[in-house]
Amino acid sequence: MPLLITSPTIATAIATALATAPAPETQWLLPANLFRLVVVGSVIGLTVATLVIVLIWLKEWRQGQVW
């Protein structure tokens, strides 16, 4: 159910506050290039770690040591 404001004073005050409120400025910690590098590096790191775990598991599976 939508909020119904019947008092013109409250409606005017809310409209004025919304119209005069400054928009918050977005501040990034990293530039876009560096952020992309961090993301790509993380994905590559996770992929390599997963492949290493799978290779270790395959090696142990061939030796019959998988539990």
N, C-alpha and C positions, 0 to 999 in steps of 0.2 A: 504494500500500500504506500503510495507516495506521500511525502511529508507535505502537509497543507499549512501554509503560513497565512493567517488571516489578518494579522496586525500589519498595517502599512509601515509602521515605524521599524519593526523588526525586519521586514522585507527590505526596506530602504537601507538599513544598517548593514545587512548581509551583502546586498548588492554593492554598496560603497566599499566595503572591506574587500570583496573579491576583485573589484575593479582597480583598487589602488595597491593591492598586494604585489610586491615585486616578484618576478619569477626567479626561483632559485637558479644560481649559475652552476652548471655541471663542471666539476674539476676532475680530470683523469689523473691517475697516479703515473701512468706510462703513456708515451706516445703510441699511436696506432701501430707503427712498425715494430716497436719493441714488444708490444702486447701480442702481436701476431707471432713473433719469434718465440715468445714464452709458450703460447698455445701449441704451436707446431712442435717445439722441443718436447713438451710434455706428452703429446700424442706419440711421438717417435720413441720416447723413453718407455712409455707403457707398452708399446708394441714390442720393443726389444725385450723387455722383462717378461712378457707373456711368451714370446718365442723361446727364451732361455728355459723357462719353466716347462714348456711342452717338450723341448729337447731332452731335458733331464728326465722327465717322466718316460719318454720313449726309450732312453738308454736303460733305465731301470726295468722297464717292461720287457725289453729283450733279454735281460738277465734273469727275469722271473722274480724280481724283488718288489714288485708293486703290491701294496697292501690295500 
